[in-house]
Amino acid sequence: MASPGSFLVLLEPDLKSPEDLEGLLDSSLTRGLTSGQAEEALRRDGPNELEKPPKPTLRMLFAAQLTGFVIVLLACAALASIVVSFTGPKKADALSYTTAEAIFVIVVINAGISAWAEHKAGDALEALSKMTQASTTVLRDGREVKIQASAVVRGDIVVLRTGDVVPADLRLVQAEDVKVSEMSLTGEPDDVAKTVNLKVQGPDEPMTLTPENMVFSGCSVTYGKGRGIVCETGMLTRIGRIAQLIADDWNNKPKTKCGCLPDCHPTVSATPLQKNLERLGGRIGAIAVVTCVIIFVIGLALDRADPANPDSPAWLNMILVAVTLAVAAIPEGIPLCVTISLSIGCSDMVTKNVLVRSLASVEALGCASVICSDKTGTLTEGKMTLVNMWSGGVAYDVEGKGFDPTVGGITREGTNKNANGDMGVRSALLAALLCCNTTLKKVKDPETREEKWEPKGNSSEAPLVVAARKIGFDEDIAKDYKRVLEIPFSSSRKMMLTVTDVSGRSEMCKDGMPLPQGTQLLSVCKGAPNFILDFCTEQLMEDGSAAPMTEADKKAVLDVVDAYSSKALRVLAIATRSFGSMPFDTEDEDLTTDQKFAACRKDLRLVGLVASIDPDRDGVPESVLAAREAGIRVVMITGDYLKTAIAIARNVNILQPQDDEQFAAVDCARLRPDGNYLPHEQMDLLTSSVRVFARAKPEDKLEIVKSLQRQGAVTAMTGDGVNDAPALNQANIGVAMGIQGTEVAKGASDMILTDDNFCSIVAAVEKGRVIYAGIQKFVAFIMSVHIAEVMQIFF
């Protein structure tokens, strides 16, 4: 398998041109590698697979559970009980051995549960290795051939098409409107447009999580086609580095060996209860041994022989007394009580929408002092929703969250006046619909059998389709408007363009924008407002007329855009142009896509603006306040931009009105100003006060959790993507999302939220605290019983 020491690692391949990489990797951009070169590279570098350390067998795990101090203490007490019973007058009575038998049964049951839980828990690396598809297409000897993904080597030219899963880390050398879903890698839901361009980031530009000219192993191509040269394979890919972080964490983390708790989950550090019970077991053992020695010495000095057998030597009688005292002092009922309490707690957690994979984490959650939460899908709905729009100089509010078009409607801003029939609203949303490829339909959940609305297509188009359905546009309305040309969005064009046949229409739709006489075709542009405004020469007015668009008008529109952007809304502009015929020669096959685009985007009419956001979940602001009142600090760690993260954090009460954003919210680039992470002291000082971390990479999340743990915090970490797995594994309690979570995240977690809702975490913490208090009472009661048993020996 590919490992960091097997070959020279390419540094920053995104900053190298395809021609430079072609030379460095001894490949050809047009013919790929030869079969001989590929075989040699495969022998040198190993297969394109993730290393999976051998898992310990169930028998080894079972044996490991028997090495805990308390378990050894209980085993010694059981053996001592057998010795006492065997040397006593009732050695032939089977009932005299029940104490030892009960202790051994408890030890075996607890060790068995622990071994089974640990055996089933460490499946994050297994899930990670299944993220690539079995085969992929590459250029070999100048021909396209399909090979196993594990046979891909550095220098291969990989052919990418819509629906493919990227087999390794590639530098794109050709890209035709390529879009890639990087959600599993970065946690962000939007498809990312890719290009072959060599782009150097400016000093004032926000940092991107991935380079525009790179695609990474495990990500899927959602649109377009292209080719890329393989830069890294196996463990040197980004997915491989995440796998290495998980493996290193498991190898370096001290394993829990508290026999009083039935779970030694590899992703859990010793919980507070485990530590306390381990200390209690040590103290009981030490006190029992010291007391037994003292009793033996005193009894021997007083020559205390057995009253029932005066002829027996005093030392033998005192040994039996000391052993009896030791057995009485060992609280063998604690493991059973803890097991029962945590098992009942696991069942109760289900009612809080929490599935527990590790019994010990039930108690650990009750001790949590910091909750590190992802933003998308946990604090927010995870569903982009249209909340504002603007058309003809009028601002509108859009009500309703999620994808259900039967909930909510459109009103004029600041009023409750229904605006579903306003010409500007209908025109803007229909135009947006004509420039979308996303559909919205009801689907049935295969598990719950419940029907729910679900969009299929681009996540940024989904809110437009939902809003159009809210004002009454039928799901099949696009069929009435034949599309004759589509030019997809690209990172260079910053907009999408379609041309639709509207012949025979005098207006776009009922109560919609009037169309000039002789209109046969309607061009619609949807994209970045500043780019679209550059091509607008007129604008739609409230009464349906068209007015010239001056520079002052454009500035006024940009002020509206800025106002929406300041609330972390994602703003798109919608513009149209009417044609009597195509503005280019449709018979000319030599025309490029960009030439057609340039011809259709001239003299546009601005129809409106639409502004979307991923809204916060219902109940989350109240849950954050409840957590704060309970002494729990809530921290947001997200891959989104800082401005968006701050806006959401204020909406959900993570940031308070009096908080200074400069100190309470940071871009994760501050954690590694020169590429290396800050020293522990500086890192701990920073993380002790910051409550919002933006543009976070997987390594950032891991370092933040480690820093909080160094400060003595019991940390709960939520996550759903592959990028969250190392931090989930490191945290005291890893909490994965059940709906949107990847199998990798679930495999690295200790518990799973079945509803992906932050509110469920706070409810589970409350339940965990109740369970912890109950266990403390159990332990106090059992200890009082055993103290009484010991005291009887002295009277």
C-alpha positions in Angstrom: 0.0 0.0 0.0 1.1 3.5 -0.6 2.8 5.0 2.4 4.4 8.3 3.1 7.9 6.9 2.9 7.5 5.0 -0.4 8.1 8.0 -2.7 8.6 11.7 -2.8 5.5 13.6 -1.8 4.4 16.2 -4.3 4.2 19.6 -2.6 1.2 21.8 -3.5 0.3 20.2 -6.9 -2.5 22.7 -7.3 0.2 25.4 -7.7 1.9 23.5 -10.5 0.8 23.5 -14.2 -0.4 20.3 -15.8 2.8 20.4 -18.0 5.0 20.6 -14.9 3.2 17.6 -13.3 3.5 15.8 -16.6 7.3 16.1 -16.4 7.6 15.4 -12.7 5.5 12.2 -12.9 6.9 11.1 -16.2 3.5 10.9 -17.8 1.7 12.2 -20.9 -1.4 14.4 -20.8 -2.6 13.0 -24.1 -1.6 9.3 -23.8 -1.3 8.6 -20.1 1.2 6.1 -18.7 2.4 3.0 -20.6 1.5 -0.4 -19.2 5.1 -0.9 -18.1 5.2 2.4 -16.3 2.0 1.7 -14.5 3.2 -1.8 -13.4 6.5 -0.3 -12.1 4.7 2.5 -10.2 2.3 -0.1 -8.7 5.3 -2.2 -7.4 7.0 0.9 -6.1 4.1 2.7 -4.4 1.7 -0.1 -3.6 -2.0 -0.4 -4.4 -4.3 2.7 -4.2 -5.9 1.5 -0.9 -6.2 2.7 2.7 -4.2 0.9 5.3 -6.4 -0.9 7.8 -4.5 -2.1 10.9 -5.5 -5.6 11.9 -8.4 -5.6 14.4 -7.8 -7.6 17.6 -9.9 -10.8 17.8 -12.8 -11.1 20.2 -10.8 -13.5 22.3 -8.0 -10.9 22.7 -10.4 -8.2 23.6 -12.1 -10.4 26.2 -8.8 -11.2 27.8 -7.9 -7.5 27.8 -11.0 -6.6 29.8 -9.8 -8.9 32.6 -6.7 -6.8 33.3 -8.4 -3.9 35.0 -7.5 -3.3 38.6 -11.0 -3.6 39.9 -11.6 -6.8 37.9 -8.4 -8.3 39.3 -9.5 -7.3 42.8 -12.9 -8.9 42.3 -11.3 -12.1 41.0 -8.9 -12.2 44.0 -12.0 -11.7 46.3 -13.7 -14.6 44.6 -10.7 -16.9 45.0 -10.4 -15.9 48.6 -14.0 -16.7 49.1 -13.5 -20.2 47.6 -10.5 -20.7 50.0 -12.6 -19.7 53.0 -15.5 -21.9 52.0 -13.2 -24.8 51.2 -11.5 -24.7 54.6 -14.7 -24.2 56.6 -17.0 -26.7 58.1 -19.4 -26.5 55.1 -16.9 -27.1 52.4 -19.1 -29.9 50.9 -22.1 -27.6 50.7 -22.4 -26.1 47.2 -24.3 -23.1 48.5 -21.3 -22.0 50.5 -19.6 -21.1 47.1 -22.4 -18.8 45.8 -20.5 -15.6 46.6 -17.5 -16.6 44.5 -19.8 -17.9 41.7 -21.7 -14.6 41.7 -18.5 -12.6 41.5 -17.2 -14.7 38.6 -20.5 -14.4 36.7 -20.4 -10.6 37.1 -16.8 -10.4 35.9 -17.5 -12.6 32.8 -20.6 -10.8 31.8 -19.0 -7.4 32.1 -15.9 -8.5 30.2 -18.0 -10.1 27.5 -20.1 -6.9 27.0 -17.0 -4.8 26.9 -15.2 -7.0 24.4 -18.3 -7.2 22.1 -18.8 -3.4 22.2 -15.2 -2.7 21.3 -15.2 -5.4 18.6 -18.2 -3.7 16.9 -17.2 -0.1 17.5 -14.0 0.4 15.5 -15.4 0.4 12.0 -14.6 3.9 10.9 -11.6 2.9 8.9 -13.6 0.0 7.3 -16.3 2.5 6.2 -13.6 4.9 5.0 -12.1 2.3 2.7 -15.5 1.6 1.0 -15.9 5.2 -0.2 -14.2 4.6 -3.6 -15.9 2.8 -6.5 -14.6 -0.5 -7.7 -13.3 0.6 -11.1 -12.4 3.7 -12.9 -11.4 4.8 -16.5 -7.8 5.9 -17.2 -5.6 6.5 -20.2 -3.1 3.7 -20.7 -1.0 3.5 -23.9 -3.1 6.2 -25.4 -6.4 4.3 -25.0 -9.2 4.7 -22.5 -9.3 1.5 -20.3 -11.3 0.6 -17.2 -9.2 -0.7 -14.3 -9.7 -1.4 -10.7 -9.4 1.7 -8.5 -6.8 0.0 -6.4 -4.6 -0.2 -9.6 -4.5 3.6 -10.1 -1.0 5.0 -9.7 0.6 8.4 -9.7 0.9 9.8 -13.2 -2.3 8.1 -14.5 -4.7 10.3 -16.5 -8.1 9.6 -15.0 -11.2 10.3 -17.2 -14.1 11.7 -15.1 -17.8 11.8 -16.0 -21.0 12.7 -14.2 -21.7 10.1 -11.4 -18.1 8.9 -11.1 -16.4 8.7 -7.7 -12.9 10.2 -7.8 -10.4 7.3 -7.2 -7.4 9.4 -6.0 -6.3 13.0 -5.6 -6.2 14.6 -9.1 -4.9 17.8 -10.6 -7.4 18.6 -13.3 -6.0 19.0 -16.8 -9.3 19.2 -18.6 -12.6 20.4 -17.2 -15.9 21.0 -19.0 -18.3 22.5 -16.4 -17.1 20.1 -13.7 -18.9 20.2 -10.4 -17.9 17.9 -7.5 -19.7 17.1 -4.2 -17.2 17.5 -1.4 -19.7 17.3 1.5 -18.2 14.0 2.8 -14.7 15.7 2.9 -15.5 19.3 4.0 -19.0 19.0 5.5 -20.3 21.8 3.2 -23.4 20.8 1.1 -22.9 22.9 -2.0 -21.4 21.4 -5.1 -18.1 22.9 -5.9 -17.2 24.1 -9.4 -13.8 23.0 -10.6 -11.5 24.4 -13.3 -8.0 23.7 -14.7 -6.9 27.3 -14.0 -3.8 27.9 -11.9 -5.1 30.3 -9.3 -3.0 32.0 -6.6 -5.1 33.2 -3.6 -4.9 36.9 -2.9 -4.0 38.2 0.6 -7.5 39.5 1.2 -9.5 36.6 -0.3 -11.1 34.2 2.1 -9.4 30.8 2.3 -11.0 28.0 0.4 -11.1 24.5 1.9 -10.1 22.9 -1.4 -8.2 24.2 -4.5 -10.4 24.9 -7.5 -8.2 22.8 -9.8 -8.0 19.7 -7.6 -10.5 16.9 -7.0 -10.1 14.4 -4.2 -10.5 10.7 -3.6 -13.9 9.7 -2.4 -15.7 12.8 -3.8 -18.4 12.3 -6.5 -18.6 14.2 -9.8 -22.1 15.7 -10.0 -21.9 17.5 -13.3 -19.7 17.8 -16.4 -16.7 15.8 -17.5 -13.0 16.2 -17.4 -9.6 14.6 -17.0 -7.0 14.8 -14.2 -3.5 13.6 -13.5 -3.1 11.5 -10.3 -0.9 13.3 -7.8 -1.4 11.1 -4.7 -2.8 7.7 -4.0 -3.6 5.5 -1.0 -2.7 6.9 2.4 -1.2 10.1 0.9 -4.6 11.3 -0.4 -6.7 13.6 1.8 -9.0 10.7 2.7 -5.8 8.8 3.5 -4.6 11.5 5.9 -8.0 11.4 7.7 -7.6 7.6 8.0 -4.1 8.2 9.4 -5.5 10.7 12.0 -8.1 8.1 13.1 -5.5 5.3 13.3 -3.0 7.4 15.2 -5.7 8.5 17.6 -6.7 5.0 18.3 -3.1 3.9 18.7 -2.1 6.8 21.0 -5.2 7.1 23.1 -4.9 5.4 26.5 -7.4 2.5 26.6 -9.8 2.4 29.5 -9.5 -0.7 31.7 -12.1 0.0 34.3 -13.8 -3.2 35.0 -16.6 -1.5 36.8 -17.9 -0.1 33.5 -19.0 -2.6 30.9 -17.5 -0.6 28.0 -14.0 0.0 26.9 -14.9 1.6 23.6 -11.8 2.6 21.7 -13.1 6.0 20.9 -13.7 7.0 24.5 -11.0 8.2 26.9 -11.6 7.3 30.5 -14.8 9.0 31.6 -15.2 10.8 34.9 -17.1 7.9 36.4 -14.5 5.3 35.2 -11.7 7.4 36.7 -13.6 7.8 40.0 -14.5 4.1 40.2 -10.9 3.1 39.3 -9.6 5.3 42.1 -12.3 3.9 44.5 -11.3 0.4 43.6 -7.6 1.1 44.3 -8.4 2.7 47.6 -10.6 -0.2 48.7 -8.0 -2.7 47.7 -5.2 -0.8 49.6 -7.4 -0.4 52.7 -8.5 -4.0 52.6 -5.0 -5.3 52.3 -3.7 -3.0 55.1 -6.6 -3.8 57.4 -6.2 -7.6 56.8 -2.5 -7.4 57.6 -3.3 -5.4 60.8 -6.0 -7.8 61.9 -3.8 -10.8 61.2 -0.9 -9.4 63.2 -3.1 -8.4 66.1 -4.9 -11.7 66.2 -1.6 -13.6 66.0 -0.2 -11.5 68.8 -3.2 -12.2 71.0 -3.1 -15.9 70.0 -6.7 -15.9 68.8 -7.5 -19.5 67.9 -10.8 -20.6 66.4 -13.3 -21.1 69.3 -15.0 -23.9 67.4 -11.6 -25.7 67.0 -9.3 -24.6 69.9 -6.6 -27.1 68.8 -6.1 -25.4 65.4 -3.2 -22.9 65.3 -4.0 -19.2 65.7 -2.3 -18.2 62.5 -4.6 -20.4 60.4 -7.7 -18.9 62.1 -6.4 -15.4 61.6 -5.7 -16.0 57.9 -9.3 -17.1 57.4 -10.6 -14.1 59.4 -8.4 -11.7 57.2 -9.6 -13.4 54.0 -13.2 -13.1 55.2 -12.6 -9.4 55.9 -11.2 -8.9 52.4 -14.1 -10.6 50.7 -16.6 -8.5 52.8 -14.7 -5.3 51.9 -14.9 -5.8 48.1 -18.1 -4.2 46.7 -18.9 -6.9 44.0 -22.3 -5.3 43.4 -21.0 -2.1 41.9 -20.3 -3.5 38.4 -23.8 -5.0 38.2 -25.5 -1.8 39.4 -23.5 0.4 36.9 -24.3 -2.0 34.1 -28.0 -2.0 34.8 -28.1 1.8 35.2 -26.3 2.5 32.0 -28.3 -0.1 30.1 -31.6 1.5 31.3 -30.1 4.8 30.3 -29.4 3.6 26.8 -33.0 2.6 26.5 -34.2 6.0 27.8 -31.9 7.8 25.4 -33.8 6.3 22.4 -36.8 8.4 23.5 -34.5 11.5 23.2 -33.6 10.5 19.6 -30.2 9.3 20.6 -28.8 5.8 19.8 -25.9 4.8 22.1 -23.1 2.7 20.7 -21.0 2.8 23.9 -22.5 2.4 27.4 -19.8 4.4 29.0 -20.6 7.4 26.8 -24.1 7.6 28.5 -22.4 8.7 31.7 -19.7 10.7 29.9 -22.4 12.8 28.2 -23.8 13.7 31.6 -20.4 15.1 32.6 -19.9 17.1 29.3 -18.7 20.7 29.9 -18.2 21.7 26.2 -20.3 20.8 23.2 -18.5 21.3 19.9 -21.1 21.4 17.2 -21.0 21.4 13.4 -23.2 24.0 11.8 -24.9 22.5 8.7 -27.7 20.1 9.5 -27.1 20.2 13.3 -27.6 23.8 14.4 -29.3 24.5 11.1 -31.9 22.7 9.0 -29.4 21.6 6.4 -31.9 22.7 3.8 -31.3 25.9 1.9 -34.4 28.0 2.2 -35.5 31.2 0.3 -36.1 33.9 3.0 -36.0 37.2 1.0 -36.5 38.4 -2.5 -36.6 41.7 -4.3 -38.2 42.7 -7.6 -39.3 46.0 -9.2 -38.0 48.0 -6.2 -40.1 46.0 -3.7 -38.7 43.8 -1.0 -40.4 40.6 0.0 -40.3 38.1 2.9 -40.6 34.3 2.2 -42.1 32.3 5.0 -41.6 28.6 5.8 -38.6 26.4 6.4 -37.4 23.3 4.6 -38.6 21.8 1.4 -42.4 21.5 2.0 -44.0 23.9 -0.5 -47.3 23.7 1.3 -45.9 25.6 4.3 -45.5 29.4 4.1 -45.9 32.0 1.4 -44.6 35.4 0.2 -45.5 38.7 1.8 -44.3 42.3 1.3 -41.5 43.1 3.7 -42.8 44.5 7.0 -46.4 43.6 6.3 -48.6 40.5 6.3 -50.0 41.3 2.9 -50.0 38.2 0.7 -47.8 38.8 -2.3 -48.0 35.4 -4.1 -49.8 37.1 -7.0 -47.4 40.1 -7.4 -46.1 40.4 -10.9 -42.5 40.8 -9.8 -42.7 37.8 -7.6 -44.2 35.5 -10.2 -41.9 36.8 -13.0 -38.7 36.4 -10.9 -39.6 32.9 -9.6 -40.7 31.6 -13.0 -37.6 32.9 -14.6 -35.5 31.3 -11.9 -37.5 28.0 -12.5 -36.8 28.2 -16.2 -33.0 28.4 -15.4 -33.0 25.4 -13.0 -32.5 21.7 -13.4 -33.7 20.8 -9.9 -37.0 19.0 -9.3 -39.1 18.7 -6.2 -41.2 15.6 -5.4 -42.7 13.7 -2.6 -40.8 10.5 -1.7 -41.5 7.8 0.8 -38.9 7.0 3.4 -38.1 3.3 3.1 -37.7 2.9 6.9 -40.4 5.0 8.4 -42.7 4.8 5.3 -43.5 8.5 5.8 -43.7 10.8 2.8 -41.6 13.9 2.6 -40.6 16.5 0.1 -37.2 16.0 -1.4 -35.4 18.0 -4.1 -33.2 16.3 -6.7 -30.5 18.4 -8.2 -28.4 21.3 -7.2 -28.7 22.5 -3.6 -28.6 26.2 -4.5 -31.5 25.7 -6.9 -33.7 23.8 -4.4 -35.0 27.0 -2.5 -36.0 28.6 -5.8 -38.0 25.5 -6.9 -39.7 25.3 -3.4 -40.6 29.0 -3.5 -42.0 28.8 -7.0 -44.3 25.9 -5.9 -45.4 28.0 -2.9 -46.9 30.6 -5.1 -48.8 28.0 -7.2 -46.5 27.0 -10.1 -47.2 23.4 -11.0 -44.4 20.8 -10.9 -44.8 20.3 -14.6 -44.9 23.9 -15.6 -41.4 23.6 -17.1 -42.8 21.2 -19.7 -44.9 24.1 -21.1 -41.6 26.0 -21.8 -39.4 24.1 -24.2 -35.7 24.7 -23.4 -33.7 25.2 -26.6 -30.3 26.1 -25.1 -28.5 25.6 -21.8 -25.2 27.0 -20.7 -24.3 25.7 -17.2 -22.8 27.6 -14.4 -19.0 27.8 -14.3 -16.5 29.4 -12.0 -15.4 31.8 -14.8 -18.9 32.8 -16.0 -20.4 33.0 -12.5 -23.9 32.4 -13.9 -26.1 29.9 -15.7 -28.0 30.7 -18.9 -31.0 29.1 -20.6 -33.0 30.0 -23.7 -36.7 29.0 -23.7 -39.3 28.9 -26.4 -42.1 31.3 -25.4 -43.7 31.7 -28.8 -47.4 32.6 -28.7 -47.2 34.2 -25.3 -47.8 37.9 -24.6 -46.6 37.5 -20.9 -44.3 35.2 -19.1 -47.2 33.6 -17.3 -50.6 34.6 -15.9 -50.0 37.9 -14.0 -46.4 37.8 -15.1 -44.0 40.2 -16.9 -45.3 41.3 -20.3 -43.3 40.1 -23.3 -42.5 42.5 -26.2 -44.4 41.9 -29.4 -42.8 39.3 -31.6 -41.0 37.5 -28.8 -40.2 33.9 -29.7 -37.4 33.1 -27.3 -36.6 34.2 -23.7 -33.0 34.1 -22.4 -32.7 33.8 -18.6 -29.5 34.4 -16.6 -29.2 33.3 -13.0 -26.0 33.9 -11.0 -23.8 36.3 -9.0 -25.4 39.8 -8.8 -22.3 41.8 -9.6 -21.6 39.8 -12.7 -25.2 39.9 -14.0 -25.6 43.6 -13.3 -22.6 44.3 -15.6 -24.8 43.1 -18.5 -28.1 44.7 -17.5 -29.3 47.7 -19.5 -32.8 47.9 -18.1 -34.8 46.7 -15.1 -38.3 45.5 -14.5 -40.5 48.0 -12.6 -43.4 47.2 -10.2 -46.0 48.0 -12.8 -44.5 45.6 -15.4 -42.8 48.3 -17.4 -39.1 48.3 -18.2 -36.9 51.3 -17.3 -33.3 52.0 -18.3 -30.8 50.9 -15.7 -28.3 53.6 -14.8 -25.1 53.3 -12.7 -27.0 54.8 -9.8 -29.7 52.1 -10.2 -27.0 49.4 -10.2 -25.5 50.9 -7.0 -28.9 50.8 -5.4 -29.4 47.2 -6.3 -25.9 46.3 -5.0 -26.8 48.1 -1.7 -29.7 45.6 -1.4 -27.4 42.8 -2.2 -25.0 44.0 0.6 -27.9 44.3 3.1 -28.8 40.6 2.4 -25.2 39.5 2.4 -24.6 41.1 5.8 -27.2 38.7 7.2 -25.2 35.8 5.7 -27.8 35.3 2.9 -26.7 33.8 -0.4 -27.9 36.2 -3.1 -28.6 35.4 -6.8 -29.7 37.8 -9.5 -32.3 36.9 -12.1 -32.3 38.6 -15.5 -33.9 38.0 -18.9 -33.8 39.1 -22.5 -36.4 38.6 -25.3 -35.5 37.5 -28.8 -37.3 37.1 -32.0 -34.7 34.5 -33.1 -31.4 33.2 -31.8 -28.7 35.9 -31.7 -26.2 33.6 -33.4 -26.1 31.2 -36.3 -27.5 27.9 -35.0 -26.1 26.1 -38.1 -22.6 27.2 -37.3 -21.0 24.1 -35.6 -17.7 26.0 -35.0 -19.3 28.3 -32.4 -18.0 27.7 -28.9 -20.1 27.6 -25.8 -18.6 30.9 -24.7 -19.4 32.6 -28.0 -23.1 31.5 -27.7 -23.1 32.7 -24.1 -21.7 36.1 -25.0 -24.4 36.5 -27.7 -27.3 35.7 -25.3 -26.3 37.7 -22.3 -26.3 41.1 -23.9 -28.7 43.9 -22.9 -30.3 42.0 -20.0 -33.3 43.1 -18.0 -33.0 42.7 -14.2 -36.1 40.9 -13.0 -35.2 40.4 -9.4 -33.0 39.1 -6.5 -33.4 36.0 -4.5 -31.7 35.4 -1.1 -31.4 32.1 0.6 -29.9 30.7 3.9 -29.7 27.5 5.7 -32.0 28.5 8.6 -31.4 27.5 12.2 -33.4 24.6 13.5 -36.5 25.2 15.7 -35.6 25.0 19.3 -31.9 25.3 18.9 -31.6 28.9 20.3 -33.5 27.8 23.4 -31.3 24.7 23.8 -28.1 26.7 23.5 -29.4 29.0 26.3 -30.4 25.9 28.4 -26.9 24.5 27.9 -25.3 27.7 29.0 -27.5 27.8 32.2 -26.4 24.2 32.9 -22.7 25.3 32.8 -22.1 23.9 29.3 -20.2 25.9 26.7 -21.3 25.5 23.1 -18.7 26.0 20.4 -19.5 26.0 16.6 -16.8 24.5 14.3 -17.7 24.8 10.7 -16.2 24.8 7.2 -18.3 27.7 6.2 -17.1 31.3 5.8 -16.6 33.4 8.9 -19.3 35.9 8.1 -21.9 33.2 7.6 -20.8 31.4 10.7 -21.1 34.6 12.8 -24.6 35.3 11.6 -25.8 31.8 12.4 -24.0 31.8 15.8 -25.9 35.0 16.7 -29.2 33.6 15.5 -28.8 30.5 17.8 -27.4 32.4 20.8 -23.9 30.9 20.6 -22.7 34.5 20.3 -24.4 37.0 22.6 -25.1 40.7 21.6 -22.3 41.8 23.9 -19.7 39.5 22.4 -16.9 41.0 20.4 -16.7 39.2 17.1 -13.0 39.9 16.8 -12.3 37.7 19.8 -15.2 35.3 20.0 -15.1 34.2 16.3 -12.0 33.3 14.3 -11.0 31.8 11.0 -9.1 28.6 11.6 -6.2 30.1 9.7 -5.3 31.8 12.9 -4.6 28.5 14.5 -1.8 27.9 12.0 -0.5 31.3 11.0 2.6 30.0 9.3 1.3 26.6 8.3 2.1 25.0 11.7 -0.2 25.0 14.7 0.4 27.4 17.6 2.2 26.1 20.6 0.0 24.4 23.2 0.0 27.4 25.5 -1.1 29.9 22.8 -3.6 27.4 21.3 -5.2 26.8 24.7 -5.5 30.5 25.4 -7.2 31.0 22.1 -9.7 28.1 22.3 -10.6 28.9 25.9 -12.5 32.0 24.8 -13.4 31.5 21.1 -16.9 30.1 20.5 -17.0 30.1 16.6 -14.3 28.5 14.4 -14.8 29.0 10.7 -13.2 27.4 7.6 -12.1 24.4 9.7 -10.2 21.5 8.2 -10.3 18.0 9.7 -6.9 18.6 11.4 -8.2 21.9 12.9 -11.2 20.2 14.5 -8.9 17.6 16.0 -6.5 20.2 17.4 -9.4 22.2 18.9 -10.8 19.2 20.7 -7.3 18.2 22.0 -6.8 21.8 23.2 -10.1 21.8 25.1 -9.2 18.4 26.7 -5.9 19.8 27.8 -7.8 22.4 29.7 -9.7 19.7 31.6 -13.0 19.9 29.6 -15.1 16.9 29.0 -15.8 17.4 25.3 -18.7 16.3 23.2 -18.2 16.6 19.4 -20.9 16.4 16.7 -20.2 15.7 13.1 -21.6 14.0 10.0 -18.8 14.0 7.4 -15.6 12.1 6.8 -13.8 15.3 7.8 -15.3 15.0 11.3 -14.2 11.4 12.0 -10.8 12.2 13.6 -12.4 14.8 16.0 -15.3 12.5 16.8 -12.8 9.8 17.7 -10.7 12.1 19.9 -13.6 13.7 21.8 -14.8 12.2 25.1 -18.2 11.7 23.4 -18.4 11.6 19.6 -21.9 12.3 18.4 -22.7 11.4 14.7 -25.7 12.4 12.7 -28.1 9.6 11.9 -29.8 11.1 8.8 -27.0 13.0 6.9 -24.1 11.3 8.6 -21.7 9.2 6.7 -20.9 5.6 7.7 -17.4 6.8 8.5 -18.6 9.4 11.0 -21.0 6.9 12.6 -18.2 4.4 12.9 -16.0 6.8 14.8 -18.8 8.0 17.1 -20.1 6.8 20.5 -23.7 7.8 19.9 -25.9 8.7 16.9 -28.6 11.4 16.7 -31.6 9.9 14.9 -33.0 13.3 14.1 -29.7 15.2 13.5 -30.9 17.9 15.9 -28.8 19.8 18.4 -31.7 19.9 20.8 -31.5 16.2 21.2 -27.9 16.5 22.5 -28.9 18.9 25.2 -31.8 16.6 26.2 -29.4 13.7 26.3 -26.9 15.6 28.5 -29.7 16.3 31.0 -30.6 12.6 31.0 -26.9 11.6 31.4 -26.6 13.8 34.5 -29.6 12.1 36.0 -28.0 8.7 35.3 -24.7 9.8 36.8 -26.4 11.0 40.0 -28.2 7.7 40.2 -25.0 5.7 39.9 -23.4 7.9 42.6 -26.3 7.0 44.9 -26.0 3.3 44.1 -22.3 3.3 44.9 -22.9 5.2 48.2 -25.5 2.6 49.2 -23.4 -0.4 48.3 -20.4 1.0 50.1 -22.4 1.6 53.2 -23.6 -2.1 53.2 -20.0 -3.4 52.8 -18.7 -1.0 55.5 -21.3 -2.5 57.8 -20.2 -6.0 56.9 -16.6 -5.2 57.7 -17.6 -3.6 61.1 -19.4 -6.7 62.2 -16.0 -8.5 62.3 -14.9 -6.2 65.1 -17.9 -6.9 67.3 
